[in-house]
Amino acid sequence: MHRIGIQSTGTIRKENPEEGYRLIKEAGFDCVDFNFDEYLSVNDVRAGRIHDLFDRSMEETWEDFAPHAQAAEKYGLTFEQMHAPFPMMQPGMDSVNEKMTRITINCMELCARMGGRYIVVHPVTLAYDHSKKEEYEYNIGMYQKLIPAAKRLGLVVCLENMFHEVNGHLMEGVCSDFTEAAAMIDELNGLAGEELFGFCFDVGHANILGKNMYQSVVTLGSRLKILHIHDNDGVSDLHTMPFTFERSWNPIATDWNGFLRGLKEIGYRGVLNFETFRCMNSFPRELHPAVLKLFADMGKYFDGQITE
């Protein structure tokens, strides 16, 4: 039986975290995907506007996140996976990269303290004036910096399939070629001497790029450790509810049957985790209990389809 999870963004509010954990538990979830990236946005990182929330002593930083650990424990929830701020590195931004490397390692420390097993650290898609070989080697070098911390903390760092925008068009990003992604993980684990790297399969990102769900999951195989489950129209990264777009009239809608068949074939036993913050943000708070319950019921449905 698979555990069912949902991300913290969209449900858990910084000013009153306990309420969000209560709602998640009452809806029928087992665990929470905690978003450190909510506390340091991608736009701020890219602009070099990096505050010191994650760049203090661990005891100071822990004071801000201990209430989340306490609330989760109170309601019998765990943190199986978490998401670091991104991007960790950017070409030509050495001082920012140095700080972001420290911040990523500190988030790994927080992940371990909160009981997490996996942390997503986005790979970096380079501009078109770099070759795919340069991009691959840049990411290998970036992730190598995390090996000592992963060893010390007993964490698995997860890469994720990415897209990027060029002149209004969504294009393949790093790790969207799953054969390449599998090779990168295998090389990193070889360098580490143990399994410290795995993969987070983002269903929505794969759908935007027209990927074959079944083939993508099977290609990743045992490297696939965690999931970001959400839906879109095949055009925009909407992070909405699964089954929102029906395939009979929208052939680029998500192939949920292929996705589930792939998970069943590889024997996936990880968390069925929903990354649906934009969907949650679109509903009034008064409807969140009902929406969360529907997500939890979807997770149970997915579990049945995979395990039956």
C-alpha positions, 0 to 999 in steps of 0.5 A: 500500500502506497502512502499518500502525500501533498505539498505544503504550499497552498495549504500550510500557511506560515502564520498558522501552520498547525491548521494546515497540518490538521486539514491535511490529516483530516482529509486522509493524507499520510505525509507532507512534501515540504517546500523550502522553495516557498521561503526563497523564490526562484525569481529572487535567486535568479536576481541575486536577492538572497536573504539569510533565512537559510544562511544562519546557524542551524539552531537559529534556522531551526527555530523557524521550522521546528513548529512545522515538525511539531505540528506534523508530529501532533497530527501523525504526519511525516515528511517523506520528501522536501524541495530545496530552493532553486536554482542552486547554481547559475553560470557566471554568478559565483558569489550567488552560487557559493551562498546557494550551495550553503543554503542547499546543504542547510536545507538538507540538514533541515530535511534530516531534522524533520525526518525527510528521506528525499530532497529535490534539488533542481538540475540546471538548464544552460542557455543554447550557447552551451552544448548538451555535454557542457550542460551534463558536466555542469550538473555533475559538478554541481551535484558532486558538491552535495555528496558529503552532506548526503552521506552525513545526513543519510539523504537521497538527492533527487533530480527532476525533469525540467522544461524552460521557456524560450521566446514564449515557447516551452522547450525541453530542459535538463533531465527531460530526456530520461535516458540522459537522466538515468545516466546522470543518476548512475554516474553520480551514484558511482562517484558517491560510491552508494545510492545517494541520488534518485529521481523525482518524476514530475508528471506535469512537466512530462506532459507539457513536453509530450513525453510518453508517460509509460516509457518515461517511468519504465526508463527511470525504473528503480531510480524513480524515488518520488513523484510530483503529481499534477495535471495541465492542458499540455501547454502551461505548467498549471499544477492543477487537479488530475483528470482535469483535462479529458483525453477524448477531446484534448489528445495532449491531456495527461495519459494517466493510464500510461503513468499508472501502468509504468509505476506498476511495472517498475514496482514503485513503492514510494509516496503518491505525492500531489504537487497541486499548489495552484489548484489549492490557491484557486479555491476559497479556504472554506473549500479546502477540506473538500478539495484535499479530501478529493486529492486524498481519494485520488491517491487511494485510487492510484494506489489501487490501480498500481497494486491490484 
